Amino acid sequence: MATTRLHSVGHSKATYAQFNLGLYSGEKTTRVLANHAELSAGLPSAPLWLRQVHGKHVVNAQNHIADIEADGCIATTPSTVCAVLAADCIPVLLCDEKGACVAAVHAGWRGLDADIIQQAVTQMPVPPKALMAWMGPAISQRHYAVGEGFRDQFLAKTIDYSPVFIKREERWYADLFHIARLQLKAAGIINVYGGKYCTFSDEQRFYSHRRDGQTGRQACLIWIK
C-alpha cells in the first residue's frame, strides 16, 4: 500500500498539504499524528513508524516499539504493519510468494550505498529466490543531479553501475531505481516491480524534498493478512 499527499480528510497545511505522515518533517506534530490516526483506521494495526536515519539497520517489527532508529523492518506475523516514509528516496516493499514474511525498506542513496536491501533480504526467513519486490515513488533520473564524487563512489564498488549515470549539460544524473534493481538482482530477487512514479515531477500527488526543500512524507506499507 502506498499513500500520496492527497487525502479527503488530510490535516496538513501549506507546503505539507494534505496528508503528511512524517513526524520529523517540521510540521506541527498534532497534525501529523491526526494523519497517522486517519491512516491507521483503515489498517489491521498501527504501523511501526521508524526514526529513519539513512542507514542500513533493519529491525523485526514484532520485537520493537515505534520510533526506533532504523531504515527497514520485517514482519512474519499477520496484521503487523511495516512502513517506511519517503520524499525522493525509494521505498522498497518485499514479500515472499507464500505470504509468510514481508519487509519495508527506506532506500535512499546512502542506504543503497550501505547495501540496506541486502541487509533486509539476509534477515528474511526465506530464500531470496522466493521473494518479490516493489519499488514505490521516488525521484527519477531526469531530476536527480549528483556530483562526480557520488558517481565515483558507486563505480568503485562495481563497473556494473556505469549505466546508472548519464551526463547532461556537464552534470551527472543518477538513476536510483536502476541502482536498486541491480542490488535486488545481486541479492537474488528476480521478480521486481514498480519504479515508475517520479516524486519530483508529480507535485500534485507526491512530496519531494529536492523539489521543495522542507516538505512532507508519503508512506509505503505492507503486512501479512
Backbone as CSV, one residue per row, in Angstrom:
resi,resn,N_x,N_y,N_z,CA_x,CA_y,CA_z,C_x,C_y,C_z
1,MET,0.838,-1.191,0.000,0.000,0.000,0.000,0.872,1.239,0.000
2,ALA,0.506,2.226,-0.799,1.254,3.479,-0.853,0.298,4.657,-0.696
3,THR,0.697,5.630,0.087,-0.105,6.837,0.232,0.438,7.925,-0.698
4,THR,-0.345,8.973,-0.885,0.095,10.174,-1.598,-0.155,11.357,-0.669
5,ARG,0.149,12.540,-1.141,-0.113,13.720,-0.318,-1.597,14.101,-0.340
6,LEU,-2.374,13.450,-1.177,-3.804,13.751,-1.301,-4.623,12.888,-0.356
7,HIS,-5.561,13.496,0.342,-6.460,12.741,1.222,-7.676,13.599,1.507
8,SER,-8.833,12.986,1.477,-10.082,13.742,1.644,-10.205,14.403,3.011
9,VAL,-9.552,13.818,4.023,-9.604,14.412,5.369,-8.188,14.638,5.909
10,GLY,-7.230,14.930,5.023,-5.873,15.205,5.466,-5.814,16.457,6.325
11,HIS,-4.967,16.445,7.338,-4.903,17.543,8.306,-3.726,18.491,8.084
12,SER,-2.857,18.209,7.139,-1.672,19.036,6.937,-2.000,20.307,6.167
13,LYS,-1.200,21.347,6.426,-1.451,22.660,5.840,-0.238,23.144,5.045
14,ALA,-0.483,24.177,4.225,0.557,24.886,3.473,1.409,23.916,2.663
15,THR,2.741,24.010,2.795,3.627,23.163,1.986,3.475,21.684,2.307
16,TYR,2.875,21.371,3.467,2.688,19.977,3.882,1.347,19.392,3.428
17,ALA,0.500,20.214,2.850,-0.848,19.763,2.500,-0.785,18.538,1.569
18,GLN,-1.629,17.552,1.774,-2.702,17.460,2.748,-2.455,16.332,3.760
19,PHE,-1.669,15.346,3.362,-1.608,14.116,4.159,-0.164,13.749,4.493
20,ASN,0.528,14.660,5.160,1.912,14.433,5.565,1.970,13.442,6.718
21,LEU,2.795,12.407,6.573,2.928,11.376,7.603,4.285,11.401,8.302
22,GLY,5.112,12.401,7.988,6.447,12.474,8.558,6.519,13.276,9.846
23,LEU,6.733,12.597,10.957,6.804,13.277,12.255,7.989,14.232,12.356
24,TYR,9.065,13.969,11.636,10.265,14.801,11.736,10.424,15.709,10.522
25,SER,9.328,16.012,9.868,9.371,16.833,8.658,9.330,18.320,8.943
26,GLY,9.018,18.691,10.185,8.932,20.099,10.546,7.518,20.606,10.734
27,GLU,6.533,19.787,10.376,5.144,20.206,10.559,4.717,20.015,12.010
28,LYS,3.685,20.719,12.408,3.124,20.600,13.744,2.771,19.139,14.041
29,THR,3.269,18.632,15.157,3.133,17.211,15.491,1.686,16.764,15.557
30,THR,0.814,17.612,16.101,-0.589,17.208,16.254,-1.251,16.935,14.907
31,ARG,-0.862,17.679,13.894,-1.435,17.457,12.564,-0.943,16.135,11.973
32,VAL,0.343,15.853,12.134,0.885,14.600,11.618,0.254,13.410,12.333
33,LEU,0.115,13.517,13.640,-0.494,12.429,14.406,-1.952,12.225,14.017
34,ALA,-2.647,13.312,13.680,-4.029,13.185,13.207,-4.062,12.425,11.881
35,ASN,-3.084,12.670,11.022,-2.989,11.913,9.769,-2.661,10.453,10.038
36,HIS,-1.785,10.205,11.020,-1.482,8.819,11.409,-2.761,8.097,11.831
37,ALA,-3.585,8.781,12.609,-4.824,8.170,13.095,-5.772,7.852,11.945
38,GLU,-5.864,8.770,10.978,-6.713,8.530,9.809,-6.238,7.308,9.037
39,LEU,-4.918,7.201,8.864,-4.362,6.067,8.128,-4.575,4.760,8.884
40,SER,-4.284,4.764,10.169,-4.375,3.547,10.983,-5.793,2.998,11.050
41,ALA,-6.782,3.878,10.904,-8.177,3.437,10.968,-8.509,2.429,9.871
42,GLY,-7.761,2.448,8.773,-8.014,1.511,7.688,-7.032,0.362,7.617
43,LEU,-6.205,0.207,8.668,-5.189,-0.841,8.691,-5.497,-1.870,9.774
44,PRO,-4.925,-3.055,9.683,-5.176,-4.075,10.708,-4.534,-3.741,12.052
45,SER,-3.537,-2.862,12.053,-2.906,-2.404,13.288,-2.139,-1.127,12.970
46,ALA,-1.739,-0.399,13.993,-0.948,0.807,13.769,0.423,0.418,13.226
47,PRO,0.943,1.120,12.230,2.252,0.775,11.676,3.376,0.978,12.689
48,LEU,4.467,0.269,12.496,5.686,0.548,13.244,6.385,1.698,12.530
49,TRP,6.245,2.918,13.075,6.892,4.078,12.472,8.333,4.144,12.939
50,LEU,9.252,4.143,11.999,10.678,4.154,12.301,11.217,5.584,12.340
51,ARG,12.290,5.784,13.072,13.056,7.038,13.007,14.165,6.813,11.995
52,GLN,13.897,7.173,10.765,14.786,6.860,9.655,15.996,7.792,9.637
53,VAL,17.175,7.192,9.431,18.424,7.960,9.502,19.327,7.711,8.292
54,HIS,18.787,7.145,7.219,19.556,6.852,6.009,20.687,5.853,6.284
55,GLY,20.415,4.902,7.153,21.392,3.869,7.474,21.002,2.534,6.879
56,LYS,21.491,1.448,7.499,21.181,0.114,6.983,20.603,-0.806,8.060
57,HIS,20.188,-0.225,9.189,19.646,-1.044,10.275,18.225,-1.485,9.938
58,VAL,17.988,-2.796,10.027,16.678,-3.375,9.752,16.220,-4.134,10.988
59,VAL,15.000,-3.881,11.443,14.513,-4.483,12.682,13.326,-5.396,12.420
60,ASN,13.060,-6.270,13.380,11.867,-7.110,13.361,10.730,-6.323,14.000
61,ALA,9.674,-6.095,13.244,8.583,-5.242,13.703,7.913,-5.777,14.965
62,GLN,7.936,-7.090,15.157,7.272,-7.655,16.334,8.059,-7.405,17.625
63,ASN,9.343,-7.119,17.493,10.196,-7.015,18.678,10.547,-5.586,19.071
64,HIS,9.965,-4.606,18.400,10.369,-3.227,18.661,9.162,-2.311,18.779
65,ILE,9.364,-1.197,19.465,8.329,-0.184,19.610,8.558,0.917,18.586
66,ALA,7.571,1.779,18.416,7.664,2.860,17.447,8.814,3.801,17.770
67,ASP,9.308,4.455,16.748,10.350,5.474,16.840,11.740,4.893,17.040
68,ILE,11.916,3.614,16.805,13.255,3.047,16.877,14.051,3.538,15.671
69,GLU,15.346,3.768,15.862,16.205,4.260,14.788,16.532,3.105,13.837
70,ALA,15.966,3.144,12.660,16.170,2.090,11.662,15.632,2.578,10.327
71,ASP,16.014,1.881,9.256,15.530,2.235,7.926,14.872,1.057,7.218
72,GLY,14.526,0.048,7.988,13.804,-1.071,7.428,13.218,-1.920,8.533
73,CYS,12.120,-2.609,8.230,11.531,-3.510,9.219,10.937,-4.724,8.519
74,ILE,10.883,-5.826,9.259,10.416,-7.115,8.759,9.315,-7.632,9.666
75,ALA,8.339,-8.310,9.096,7.279,-8.933,9.892,7.006,-10.333,9.377
76,THR,6.727,-11.255,10.301,6.399,-12.640,9.947,5.081,-13.088,10.572
77,THR,4.378,-12.173,11.213,3.080,-12.500,11.806,1.989,-11.660,11.151
78,PRO,0.794,-12.203,10.988,-0.291,-11.457,10.347,-0.633,-10.172,11.078
79,SER,-1.063,-9.181,10.308,-1.571,-7.897,10.797,-0.520,-6.967,11.387
80,THR,0.747,-7.349,11.340,1.816,-6.452,11.776,2.221,-5.601,10.579
81,VAL,2.038,-4.287,10.687,2.226,-3.400,9.546,3.624,-2.791,9.541
82,CYS,4.383,-3.070,8.497,5.695,-2.453,8.291,5.504,-1.210,7.421
83,ALA,6.238,-0.152,7.719,6.070,1.093,6.973,7.388,1.842,6.861
84,VAL,7.562,2.534,5.750,8.665,3.474,5.595,8.125,4.744,4.954
85,LEU,8.777,5.857,5.258,8.406,7.156,4.723,9.447,7.599,3.704
86,ALA,9.023,8.420,2.743,9.973,8.918,1.753,9.446,10.181,1.097
87,ALA,10.380,10.956,0.533,10.019,12.132,-0.241,11.055,12.344,-1.336
88,ASP,11.571,11.298,-1.897,12.509,11.210,-3.020,13.276,9.892,-2.967
89,CYS,13.596,9.398,-1.745,14.235,8.089,-1.601,13.265,6.999,-2.061
90,ILE,13.800,5.806,-2.317,12.952,4.709,-2.805,12.405,3.892,-1.635
91,PRO,11.088,3.782,-1.521,10.519,2.809,-0.593,10.447,1.451,-1.298
92,VAL,11.049,0.440,-0.719,11.049,-0.899,-1.310,10.253,-1.831,-0.412
93,LEU,9.241,-2.471,-0.981,8.443,-3.450,-0.249,8.810,-4.846,-0.735
94,LEU,8.996,-5.758,0.214,9.374,-7.134,-0.092,8.359,-8.105,0.489
95,CYS,8.119,-9.203,-0.196,7.298,-10.276,0.361,7.685,-11.579,-0.325
96,ASP,7.348,-12.686,0.315,7.615,-13.974,-0.314,6.352,-14.465,-1.015
97,GLU,6.504,-15.447,-1.856,5.401,-15.918,-2.688,4.259,-16.509,-1.875
98,LYS,4.548,-17.054,-0.704,3.513,-17.686,0.122,2.926,-16.749,1.168
99,GLY,3.417,-15.530,1.240,2.891,-14.579,2.210,3.298,-14.881,3.639
100,ALA,4.472,-15.440,3.811,4.932,-15.788,5.159,5.744,-14.682,5.811
101,CYS,6.288,-13.776,5.000,7.071,-12.675,5.564,7.015,-11.472,4.636
102,VAL,7.144,-10.291,5.226,7.132,-9.039,4.471,8.191,-8.111,5.045
103,ALA,8.556,-7.106,4.270,9.516,-6.107,4.744,9.291,-4.792,4.021
104,ALA,9.622,-3.699,4.697,9.600,-2.366,4.104,10.973,-1.752,4.319
105,VAL,11.541,-1.188,3.265,12.909,-0.662,3.310,12.944,0.755,2.757
106,HIS,13.624,1.641,3.469,13.848,3.020,3.030,15.212,3.075,2.354
107,ALA,15.223,3.199,1.024,16.463,3.079,0.260,16.778,4.360,-0.494
108,GLY,17.358,5.321,0.220,17.932,6.484,-0.440,19.332,6.143,-0.915
109,TRP,20.070,7.138,-1.428,21.398,6.800,-1.959,22.332,6.318,-0.864
110,ARG,22.195,6.863,0.356,23.057,6.419,1.448,22.729,4.975,1.843
111,GLY,21.440,4.661,1.886,21.043,3.296,2.195,21.491,2.317,1.122
112,LEU,21.358,2.720,-0.133,21.814,1.868,-1.231,23.327,1.690,-1.173
113,ASP,24.033,2.765,-0.849,25.482,2.671,-0.725,25.888,1.726,0.404
114,ALA,25.045,1.660,1.452,25.326,0.794,2.600,24.742,-0.610,2.437
115,ASP,24.121,-0.888,1.278,23.557,-2.211,0.979,22.413,-2.604,1.909
116,ILE,21.510,-1.650,2.158,20.394,-1.948,3.057,19.471,-3.011,2.467
117,ILE,19.350,-3.074,1.143,18.494,-4.100,0.540,19.022,-5.489,0.875
118,GLN,20.313,-5.688,0.706,20.915,-6.979,1.046,20.738,-7.288,2.527
119,GLN,20.838,-6.267,3.366,20.661,-6.447,4.810,19.266,-6.964,5.117
120,ALA,18.261,-6.396,4.479,16.882,-6.835,4.708,16.656,-8.245,4.193
121,VAL,17.136,-8.516,2.985,16.948,-9.843,2.389,17.599,-10.919,3.249
122,THR,18.781,-10.631,3.766,19.504,-11.593,4.609,18.721,-11.936,5.873
123,GLN,17.979,-10.976,6.404,17.244,-11.204,7.645,15.889,-11.869,7.438
124,MET,15.419,-11.938,6.214,14.118,-12.559,5.965,14.265,-14.081,5.973
125,PRO,13.312,-14.790,6.592,13.451,-16.233,6.818,13.057,-17.114,5.641
126,VAL,13.330,-16.642,4.443,13.047,-17.429,3.241,14.189,-17.224,2.253
127,PRO,14.391,-18.127,1.307,15.432,-17.928,0.301,15.123,-16.707,-0.565
128,PRO,16.133,-15.958,-0.983,15.911,-14.782,-1.823,15.103,-15.074,-3.078
129,LYS,15.279,-16.263,-3.660,14.562,-16.595,-4.894,13.047,-16.683,-4.675
130,ALA,12.630,-16.797,-3.412,11.196,-16.850,-3.106,10.589,-15.466,-2.909
131,LEU,11.426,-14.435,-2.942,10.963,-13.077,-2.678,10.619,-12.334,-3.961
132,MET,9.753,-11.344,-3.809,9.488,-10.389,-4.868,9.553,-8.991,-4.267
133,ALA,9.795,-8.000,-5.106,9.975,-6.638,-4.621,9.148,-5.656,-5.436
134,TRP,8.726,-4.584,-4.768,8.028,-3.483,-5.435,8.651,-2.170,-4.981
135,MET,8.979,-1.312,-5.931,9.574,-0.020,-5.622,8.537,1.085,-5.773
136,GLY,8.361,1.856,-4.717,7.380,2.929,-4.719,7.906,4.202,-5.360
137,PRO,7.148,5.289,-5.274,7.541,6.553,-5.899,8.853,7.090,-5.334
138,ALA,9.699,7.615,-6.217,10.975,8.213,-5.823,11.402,9.168,-6.935
139,ILE,12.459,9.907,-6.690,12.932,10.851,-7.700,13.507,10.100,-8.894
140,SER,13.184,10.557,-10.086,13.654,9.894,-11.306,15.012,10.445,-11.724
141,GLN,15.667,9.733,-12.615,16.991,10.129,-13.081,16.983,11.529,-13.696
142,ARG,15.940,11.876,-14.376,15.849,13.172,-15.059,16.070,14.338,-14.100
143,HIS,15.687,14.158,-12.848,15.739,15.259,-11.885,16.769,15.058,-10.781
144,TYR,17.544,13.979,-10.860,18.455,13.670,-9.761,19.906,13.927,-10.160
145,ALA,20.297,15.191,-10.120,21.676,15.578,-10.428,22.582,15.246,-9.249
146,VAL,23.762,14.687,-9.546,24.705,14.302,-8.494,26.108,14.753,-8.897
147,GLY,27.000,14.760,-7.910,28.370,15.167,-8.170,29.230,14.029,-8.693
148,GLU,30.410,14.391,-9.164,31.363,13.402,-9.665,31.737,12.397,-8.583
149,GLY,31.855,12.901,-7.333,32.218,12.020,-6.224,31.177,10.955,-5.962
150,PHE,29.905,11.314,-6.113,28.807,10.356,-5.956,28.973,9.218,-6.956
151,ARG,29.210,9.586,-8.201,29.386,8.587,-9.262,30.599,7.703,-8.975
152,ASP,31.699,8.321,-8.610,32.919,7.565,-8.344,32.726,6.571,-7.198
153,GLN,31.923,6.985,-6.206,31.687,6.135,-5.038,31.003,4.827,-5.423
154,PHE,30.043,4.903,-6.338,29.342,3.692,-6.759,30.152,2.885,-7.769
155,LEU,30.847,3.573,-8.660,31.651,2.850,-9.642,32.820,2.127,-8.990
156,ALA,33.247,2.624,-7.831,34.327,1.947,-7.104,33.876,0.585,-6.595
157,LYS,32.561,0.402,-6.432,32.026,-0.882,-5.981,32.033,-1.892,-7.127
158,THR,31.523,-1.459,-8.277,31.470,-2.325,-9.449,31.190,-1.497,-10.692
159,ILE,31.796,-1.876,-11.793,31.580,-1.194,-13.061,30.153,-1.387,-13.561
160,ASP,29.428,-2.339,-12.957,28.037,-2.581,-13.344,27.161,-1.360,-13.133
161,TYR,27.629,-0.440,-12.285,26.853,0.772,-12.031,27.034,1.831,-13.111
162,SER,27.893,1.588,-14.065,28.169,2.584,-15.102,26.908,3.054,-15.844
163,PRO,25.993,2.148,-16.251,24.792,2.599,-16.974,23.825,3.413,-16.113
164,VAL,24.051,3.430,-14.809,23.168,4.156,-13.895,23.295,5.663,-14.100
165,PHE,24.414,6.114,-14.641,24.707,7.542,-14.738,24.711,8.022,-16.185
166,ILE,24.089,9.169,-16.401,24.163,9.840,-17.691,24.624,11.268,-17.463
167,LYS,25.316,11.830,-18.464,25.801,13.202,-18.344,24.986,14.112,-19.254
168,ARG,24.529,15.214,-18.668,23.723,16.165,-19.424,24.128,17.582,-19.015
169,GLU,24.587,18.348,-19.980,24.998,19.736,-19.727,25.999,19.818,-18.577
170,GLU,27.022,18.975,-18.681,28.144,18.967,-17.737,27.775,18.497,-16.335
171,ARG,26.622,17.877,-16.169,26.233,17.350,-14.856,25.860,15.884,-14.995
172,TRP,26.151,15.120,-13.956,25.774,13.710,-13.919,24.389,13.567,-13.293
173,TYR,23.617,12.643,-13.831,22.288,12.336,-13.299,22.226,10.843,-12.994
174,ALA,21.779,10.523,-11.786,21.787,9.133,-11.321,20.381,8.540,-11.313
175,ASP,20.298,7.280,-11.650,19.037,6.535,-11.663,18.992,5.634,-10.431
176,LEU,18.349,6.121,-9.366,18.265,5.342,-8.130,17.492,4.043,-8.342
177,PHE,16.461,4.083,-9.180,15.698,2.865,-9.458,16.599,1.790,-10.076
178,HIS,17.475,2.209,-10.975,18.387,1.266,-11.620,19.359,0.668,-10.599
179,ILE,19.870,1.523,-9.713,20.754,1.028,-8.649,20.032,-0.017,-7.809
180,ALA,18.802,0.291,-7.426,18.031,-0.639,-6.593,17.767,-1.948,-7.325
181,ARG,17.456,-1.871,-8.616,17.224,-3.105,-9.387,18.478,-3.970,-9.430
182,LEU,19.622,-3.339,-9.629,20.873,-4.094,-9.657,21.134,-4.754,-8.306
183,GLN,20.851,-4.040,-7.216,21.086,-4.597,-5.891,20.073,-5.688,-5.552
184,LEU,18.842,-5.534,-5.997,17.852,-6.590,-5.787,18.250,-7.853,-6.549
185,LYS,18.726,-7.675,-7.763,19.191,-8.820,-8.550,20.391,-9.486,-7.876
186,ALA,21.328,-8.666,-7.385,22.503,-9.205,-6.710,22.123,-9.950,-5.438
187,ALA,21.020,-9.527,-4.807,20.548,-10.186,-3.594,19.802,-11.479,-3.897
188,GLY,19.543,-11.743,-5.180,18.880,-12.980,-5.571,17.412,-12.848,-5.889
189,ILE,16.909,-11.615,-5.986,15.488,-11.388,-6.260,15.295,-11.106,-7.747
190,ILE,14.493,-11.908,-8.392,14.268,-11.785,-9.830,13.013,-10.983,-10.148
191,ASN,11.974,-11.194,-9.365,10.690,-10.550,-9.636,10.635,-9.170,-8.971
192,VAL,10.854,-8.145,-9.781,10.906,-6.766,-9.290,9.905,-5.921,-10.069
193,TYR,9.122,-5.155,-9.346,8.056,-4.359,-9.960,8.151,-2.905,-9.479
194,GLY,7.336,-2.051,-10.101,7.279,-0.653,-9.676,8.409,0.175,-10.260
195,GLY,8.731,1.267,-9.567,9.771,2.170,-10.045,9.331,3.035,-11.214
196,LYS,8.050,3.351,-11.282,7.520,4.083,-12.433,7.057,5.498,-12.100
197,TYR,7.019,5.867,-10.818,6.488,7.167,-10.447,7.581,8.076,-9.900
198,CYS,7.636,9.304,-10.416,8.646,10.283,-10.007,8.049,11.280,-9.025
199,THR,8.627,11.350,-7.850,8.142,12.286,-6.827,8.377,13.734,-7.237
200,PHE,9.495,14.003,-7.885,9.857,15.380,-8.238,8.899,15.964,-9.270
201,SER,8.563,15.190,-10.278,7.788,15.721,-11.400,6.281,15.741,-11.153
202,ASP,5.822,15.030,-10.137,4.376,14.959,-9.873,4.053,15.678,-8.561
203,GLU,4.035,16.997,-8.624,3.841,17.806,-7.418,2.451,17.625,-6.821
204,GLN,1.470,17.316,-7.640,0.103,17.171,-7.137,-0.036,15.969,-6.211
205,ARG,0.646,14.888,-6.530,0.463,13.655,-5.760,1.558,13.369,-4.738
206,PHE,2.785,13.875,-4.973,3.902,13.432,-4.142,4.697,14.583,-3.532
207,TYR,5.173,14.355,-2.319,6.145,15.246,-1.702,7.508,14.970,-2.329
208,SER,8.329,16.019,-2.441,9.690,15.865,-2.954,10.606,16.829,-2.217
209,HIS,11.559,16.281,-1.489,12.492,17.111,-0.734,13.388,17.908,-1.681
210,ARG,13.832,17.304,-2.747,14.719,18.017,-3.665,13.979,19.136,-4.381
211,ARG,12.744,18.957,-4.653,11.953,19.986,-5.332,11.567,21.122,-4.393
212,ASP,11.123,20.776,-3.177,10.501,21.760,-2.295,11.298,22.106,-1.043
213,GLY,12.374,21.367,-0.755,13.090,21.618,0.499,12.294,21.058,1.667
214,GLN,11.883,21.900,2.579,11.093,21.433,3.722,9.714,21.015,3.228
215,THR,9.379,19.747,3.442,8.136,19.220,2.900,7.698,17.999,3.689
216,GLY,6.586,17.394,3.279,6.055,16.235,3.982,6.631,14.919,3.483
217,ARG,6.033,13.828,3.954,6.456,12.487,3.571,5.231,11.634,3.266
218,GLN,5.332,10.821,2.203,4.331,9.795,1.934,4.851,8.470,2.466
219,ALA,3.968,7.500,2.580,4.343,6.211,3.171,4.074,5.058,2.215
220,CYS,4.879,4.008,2.364,4.588,2.714,1.740,4.511,1.691,2.861
221,LEU,3.483,0.872,2.825,3.198,-0.039,3.930,2.912,-1.448,3.389
222,ILE,3.223,-2.463,4.209,2.974,-3.837,3.821,2.729,-4.677,5.068
223,TRP,1.857,-5.672,4.945,1.566,-6.565,6.071,1.050,-7.898,5.537
224,ILE,1.061,-8.881,6.411,0.509,-10.198,6.087,-0.943,-10.233,6.533
225,LYS,-1.836,-10.622,5.657,-3.252,-10.677,6.031,-3.533,-11.836,6.969
